[in-house]
């Protein structure tokens, strides 16, 4: 077994196909080899009568998956980004496969679950958070736009909660992940082993090729508990009022003028992110609300991500956050006012050779 394959461990547990992301020292960050291994495994299990459900977990106790390996992305983007384009293509096709998987797909979003980690979990049929879950689409912090179908998830959140989360890169605890539609059940982390054992025994005893989603959901629900309160519930009034504005500039003005301390902090967080990425994210989320399918959203995200690979801000954002860790990115353009409508439109324009073609 190669080192790359070992980073995705797969085995049969009763009637459950178990997948363990196994790069704990890197918070189980995804590489292209891992994505390819995941897709191949799921393809094989789709027609394997022994597999009645699939369960995804992450090795270690820190998280399911922190996203794509942006250190690798950083080096590749500086030399043209060809490998990262291929990674995005394979990753987004995997996201679409998970969303349409013919057997129940249970994702345990224990600990940090961000970016690409959301892509391999939040499109599943039964999604679990624990008290340790930290769920986010933090792309604007590194000069990117929410991808892996995340713009569809954010666009579908109640009111303008998704706009707030996407523009600020804010994180969700378990209660907020449930509120925003990123998860279905809260199960304390100490009960996850018992849940997986019960799933194993139930699937082993099942007679059908696949258990129904209702059966699996009921089994998970039997191990679930009421989630901690969703912090965003009480913030809905100012979030919905401020983020309903047509432009990012007006959103910022409303946040500062609201008289709410949390709103002021949100404005400051937004202004610290890439101005181009923030404006493009707002446009992407508004467009995602009108697109007919996840596949159509993934096609849009692929155009955006490929364009971002040619930008200054992606390389600079990763440098500031992960490479040098000085947390002082020098964005170009540096302000919202300098980002034109044409700058944003460029991210949505068809690119020869850079079309995903899922829809």
C-alpha positions as CSV (number, residue, x, y, z in Angstrom):
1,X,0.0,0.0,0.0
2,X,1.5,3.4,-1.0
3,X,1.8,6.3,1.4
4,X,-0.9,8.2,-0.6
5,X,-3.4,5.4,-0.4
6,X,-2.7,4.9,3.4
7,X,-3.9,8.5,3.9
8,X,-7.3,7.2,3.0
9,X,-8.0,4.0,5.0
10,X,-11.0,1.9,3.9
11,X,-12.4,-1.2,5.3
12,X,-15.7,-3.2,5.8
13,X,-17.3,-3.0,9.2
14,X,-20.4,-5.2,9.2
15,X,-22.3,-3.8,6.3
16,X,-20.7,-0.4,6.5
17,X,-18.0,0.8,4.2
18,X,-15.7,2.8,6.5
19,X,-13.5,5.6,5.2
20,X,-11.0,7.2,7.5
21,X,-9.1,10.3,6.4
22,X,-5.7,9.6,7.8
23,X,-3.4,12.7,7.8
24,X,-3.9,13.7,11.5
25,X,-0.7,15.8,11.7
26,X,-2.1,17.9,8.8
27,X,-5.6,17.9,10.2
28,X,-6.5,15.4,7.5
29,X,-6.1,18.0,4.7
30,X,-6.9,16.6,1.3
31,X,-4.4,15.9,-1.4
32,X,-5.3,15.1,-5.0
33,X,-4.2,11.5,-4.4
34,X,-6.7,11.3,-1.5
35,X,-9.5,12.7,-3.6
36,X,-8.8,10.1,-6.3
37,X,-8.7,7.3,-3.8
38,X,-12.0,8.5,-2.3
39,X,-13.7,8.6,-5.6
40,X,-12.4,5.2,-6.7
41,X,-13.6,3.7,-3.4
42,X,-17.0,5.1,-3.6
43,X,-17.4,4.1,-7.2
44,X,-16.6,0.5,-6.3
45,X,-18.8,0.4,-3.2
46,X,-21.8,1.8,-5.1
47,X,-22.4,-1.7,-6.7
48,X,-20.9,-3.8,-3.9
49,X,-23.7,-5.7,-2.3
50,X,-21.8,-6.1,1.0
51,X,-21.9,-2.3,1.5
52,X,-25.2,-1.1,2.8
53,X,-24.0,2.3,4.0
54,X,-20.9,4.4,4.1
55,X,-19.4,6.2,7.1
56,X,-16.7,8.9,6.9
57,X,-14.5,9.9,9.9
58,X,-11.1,11.5,10.4
59,X,-8.1,10.2,12.2
60,X,-7.1,11.8,15.4
61,X,-9.2,14.0,17.7
62,X,-8.6,17.5,16.1
63,X,-10.9,17.3,13.1
64,X,-12.5,15.5,10.2
65,X,-10.7,17.6,7.6
66,X,-9.3,21.1,7.5
67,X,-9.7,21.4,3.7
68,X,-7.4,21.1,0.8
69,X,-3.7,21.2,1.4
70,X,-3.1,24.9,0.8
71,X,0.6,24.7,1.3
72,X,0.8,22.5,-1.8
73,X,-1.7,24.9,-3.5
74,X,0.5,27.9,-2.7
75,X,3.6,26.4,-4.4
76,X,1.7,25.3,-7.4
77,X,-0.2,28.6,-7.9
78,X,3.2,30.4,-8.1
79,X,4.1,28.2,-11.1
80,X,0.9,28.4,-13.1
81,X,-1.5,26.3,-11.0
82,X,-1.9,23.3,-13.4
83,X,-1.9,20.8,-10.6
84,X,-4.3,22.7,-8.5
85,X,-6.8,23.0,-11.4
86,X,-6.6,19.2,-11.7
87,X,-7.2,18.9,-7.9
88,X,-10.2,21.2,-8.1
89,X,-11.6,19.2,-11.0
90,X,-11.3,15.9,-9.2
91,X,-12.5,17.3,-5.9
92,X,-15.6,18.9,-7.3
93,X,-16.5,15.8,-9.1
94,X,-16.1,13.9,-5.8
95,X,-18.5,16.4,-4.1
96,X,-21.1,15.8,-6.8
97,X,-20.7,12.0,-6.4
98,X,-21.2,12.2,-2.7
99,X,-24.4,14.3,-3.1
100,X,-25.9,11.7,-5.4
101,X,-24.5,8.6,-3.8
102,X,-27.0,5.7,-4.0
103,X,-26.4,4.4,-0.5
104,X,-26.6,6.3,2.8
105,X,-23.5,8.3,3.4
106,X,-22.9,9.2,7.0
107,X,-20.3,11.9,7.7
108,X,-19.0,12.5,11.2
109,X,-17.9,16.1,11.3
110,X,-16.1,15.9,14.6
111,X,-13.7,18.7,15.3
112,X,-12.4,21.0,12.6
113,X,-14.3,20.6,9.3
114,X,-13.5,23.4,6.9
115,X,-13.4,24.0,3.1
116,X,-12.8,20.8,1.4
117,X,-13.7,19.0,4.6
118,X,-17.2,20.4,4.2
119,X,-17.2,19.2,0.6
120,X,-16.7,15.6,1.6
121,X,-19.2,15.7,4.5
122,X,-22.0,18.3,4.2
123,X,-23.3,16.9,0.9
124,X,-23.8,13.5,2.5
125,X,-27.2,12.1,3.5
126,X,-26.7,12.0,7.3
127,X,-24.4,14.6,8.7
128,X,-23.2,14.5,12.4
129,X,-21.7,17.3,14.5
130,X,-20.3,17.0,18.0
131,X,-19.4,19.4,20.8
132,X,-16.0,19.7,19.2
133,X,-17.2,20.6,15.7
134,X,-15.9,23.8,14.1
135,X,-17.4,24.2,10.7
136,X,-16.5,26.9,8.2
137,X,-16.0,28.1,4.7
138,X,-13.1,30.4,5.4
139,X,-11.9,31.0,1.8
140,X,-12.2,34.8,1.6
141,X,-9.4,34.9,4.3
142,X,-7.0,33.5,1.8
143,X,-8.2,35.2,-1.4
144,X,-10.4,32.4,-2.6
145,X,-14.2,32.1,-2.8
146,X,-16.3,29.4,-1.1
147,X,-16.2,26.3,-3.2
148,X,-16.8,22.5,-3.0
149,X,-20.5,23.3,-3.3
150,X,-20.1,25.5,-0.2
151,X,-21.6,28.5,-2.0
152,X,-24.8,26.4,-2.5
153,X,-24.9,25.5,1.2
154,X,-24.3,29.0,2.3
155,X,-26.9,30.4,-0.2
156,X,-29.5,27.9,1.3
157,X,-28.9,29.0,4.9
158,X,-31.8,30.8,6.6
159,X,-32.1,34.5,5.7
160,X,-28.7,36.1,5.2
161,X,-26.7,33.8,7.6
162,X,-24.8,32.3,4.7
163,X,-23.8,35.7,3.3
164,X,-22.5,36.6,6.7
165,X,-20.5,33.4,7.1
166,X,-19.2,33.5,3.5
167,X,-18.0,37.1,3.5
168,X,-16.5,37.1,7.0
169,X,-15.1,33.5,7.0
170,X,-16.7,33.1,10.4
171,X,-16.9,29.6,12.0
172,X,-20.0,27.7,13.1
173,X,-20.2,25.6,16.3
174,X,-22.5,22.6,16.3
175,X,-25.7,24.5,16.9
176,X,-25.0,27.0,14.1
177,X,-24.1,24.2,11.7
178,X,-27.5,22.6,12.3
179,X,-29.3,25.9,12.0
180,X,-27.5,26.7,8.7
181,X,-28.2,23.3,7.1
182,X,-24.7,22.0,7.2
183,X,-25.5,19.1,9.6
184,X,-28.5,17.0,10.7
185,X,-27.7,15.6,14.2
186,X,-25.7,16.4,17.3
187,X,-24.0,13.4,18.8
188,X,-21.5,13.9,21.7
189,X,-18.1,12.7,20.6
190,X,-18.0,10.1,23.4
191,X,-21.0,8.4,21.8
192,X,-19.6,8.2,18.3
193,X,-17.9,4.8,18.8
194,X,-21.2,3.3,20.0
195,X,-23.0,4.9,17.1
196,X,-20.6,3.4,14.6
197,X,-20.8,0.0,16.3
198,X,-24.7,0.2,16.1
199,X,-24.5,1.1,12.5
200,X,-22.2,-1.8,11.8
201,X,-24.5,-4.3,13.5
202,X,-27.6,-3.0,11.9
203,X,-26.2,-3.0,8.4
204,X,-24.8,-6.5,8.9
205,X,-28.3,-7.7,9.8
206,X,-30.0,-5.9,7.0
207,X,-31.3,-7.9,4.1
208,X,-31.5,-5.2,1.4
209,X,-28.5,-4.2,-0.6
210,X,-28.6,-0.8,0.9
211,X,-30.3,0.4,4.1
212,X,-32.7,3.3,3.5
213,X,-31.8,6.8,4.5
214,X,-34.7,6.8,6.9
215,X,-33.4,3.7,8.7
216,X,-29.9,5.1,9.0
217,X,-31.2,8.6,10.0
218,X,-33.3,6.9,12.7
219,X,-30.4,5.0,14.0
220,X,-28.3,8.1,14.3
221,X,-31.2,10.0,15.9
222,X,-31.3,7.4,18.6
223,X,-27.8,8.3,19.6
224,X,-28.3,12.1,19.3
225,X,-28.9,14.7,21.9
226,X,-30.2,18.3,21.8
227,X,-27.5,20.5,20.3
228,X,-26.0,23.4,22.1
229,X,-27.8,26.7,21.4
230,X,-27.1,28.3,18.0
231,X,-25.4,31.6,18.6
232,X,-26.5,32.9,15.2
233,X,-30.2,32.6,16.1
234,X,-30.1,35.7,18.3
235,X,-28.1,37.6,15.6
236,X,-30.6,37.1,12.8
237,X,-32.2,40.5,13.0
238,X,-29.0,42.5,12.3
239,X,-27.5,39.9,10.0
240,X,-30.6,39.8,7.8
241,X,-31.0,43.5,7.7
242,X,-27.4,44.3,7.0
243,X,-26.5,41.6,4.5
244,X,-29.6,42.1,2.4
245,X,-27.9,45.1,0.8
246,X,-27.0,44.9,-2.9
247,X,-23.3,45.7,-2.5
248,X,-20.5,44.9,-0.1
249,X,-19.9,48.5,0.5
250,X,-23.5,49.0,1.6
251,X,-23.3,45.9,3.8
252,X,-20.3,47.3,5.6
253,X,-22.0,50.7,6.1
254,X,-25.1,48.9,7.5
255,X,-22.9,46.8,9.8
256,X,-21.1,49.8,11.2
257,X,-24.3,51.9,11.5
258,X,-26.3,49.2,13.2
259,X,-25.1,50.0,16.7
260,X,-24.6,46.3,17.4
261,X,-21.1,45.3,18.7
262,X,-21.2,41.9,16.9
263,X,-22.1,43.7,13.7
264,X,-19.1,46.1,14.0
265,X,-16.8,43.1,14.6
266,X,-18.3,41.4,11.5
267,X,-17.5,44.5,9.4
268,X,-13.9,44.5,10.7
269,X,-13.5,40.8,9.9
270,X,-15.0,41.3,6.4
271,X,-12.6,44.2,5.7
272,X,-9.6,42.2,6.7
273,X,-10.3,39.6,3.9
274,X,-9.5,39.9,0.3
275,X,-11.6,42.7,-1.2
276,X,-11.8,40.9,-4.5
277,X,-12.7,37.6,-2.9
278,X,-15.4,39.2,-0.8
279,X,-17.1,41.0,-3.7
280,X,-16.9,37.8,-5.8
281,X,-18.3,35.8,-3.0
282,X,-21.3,38.0,-2.7
283,X,-22.0,37.7,-6.4
284,X,-21.4,33.9,-6.2
285,X,-23.9,33.4,-3.4
286,X,-26.6,35.5,-5.0
287,X,-26.1,33.6,-8.3
288,X,-26.1,30.2,-6.4
289,X,-29.6,30.9,-5.2
290,X,-30.9,30.8,-8.7
291,X,-28.9,27.9,-10.1
292,X,-30.9,24.7,-10.5
293,X,-28.5,22.1,-9.1
294,X,-25.4,21.4,-7.1
295,X,-23.7,20.5,-10.3
296,X,-24.4,23.9,-11.8
297,X,-23.0,25.5,-8.7
298,X,-19.9,23.4,-8.9
299,X,-19.4,24.4,-12.5
300,X,-19.6,28.1,-11.4
301,X,-17.2,27.5,-8.6
302,X,-14.7,25.8,-10.9
303,X,-14.6,28.9,-13.1
304,X,-14.1,31.1,-10.1
305,X,-11.4,28.9,-8.5
306,X,-9.4,28.6,-11.7
307,X,-9.5,32.4,-12.1
308,X,-8.4,32.9,-8.5
309,X,-5.4,30.7,-9.3
310,X,-4.2,33.5,-11.7
311,X,-4.7,36.2,-9.1
312,X,-2.3,37.8,-6.7
313,X,-4.6,37.5,-3.7
314,X,-4.7,33.7,-3.5
315,X,-0.9,33.3,-3.3
316,X,-0.6,36.3,-0.9
317,X,-3.5,35.1,1.3
318,X,-2.0,31.7,1.8
319,X,1.4,33.2,2.4
320,X,0.1,35.5,5.2
321,X,-2.1,32.8,6.9
322,X,-0.1,29.6,6.5
323,X,3.4,30.1,5.1
324,X,4.8,33.2,6.9
325,X,1.9,33.4,9.4
326,X,2.3,37.2,9.7
327,X,-1.5,37.6,9.2
328,X,-0.8,40.8,7.3
329,X,-1.8,40.1,3.7
330,X,-1.2,42.8,1.1
331,X,-4.2,42.5,-1.1
332,X,-4.3,43.8,-4.7
333,X,-6.6,45.8,-5.1
334,X,-6.3,46.8,-1.5
335,X,-9.8,48.2,-0.9
336,X,-13.4,47.4,-1.8
337,X,-13.7,50.7,-3.8
338,X,-10.9,49.6,-6.1
339,X,-12.6,46.3,-7.1
340,X,-14.7,47.0,-10.1
341,X,-17.7,45.2,-11.5
342,X,-15.5,44.1,-14.4
343,X,-13.0,42.6,-11.9
344,X,-15.8,40.5,-10.4
345,X,-17.4,39.5,-13.7
346,X,-14.1,38.1,-14.9
347,X,-14.4,35.3,-12.3
348,X,-17.7,34.1,-13.8
349,X,-16.7,34.2,-17.5
350,X,-16.2,30.9,-19.3
351,X,-12.6,29.9,-19.6
352,X,-11.3,27.9,-22.5
353,X,-10.0,24.6,-21.1
354,X,-11.3,25.4,-17.6
355,X,-14.9,24.2,-17.7
356,X,-16.0,21.4,-15.4
357,X,-19.1,20.4,-17.3
358,X,-21.1,18.7,-14.6
359,X,-24.4,20.4,-15.2
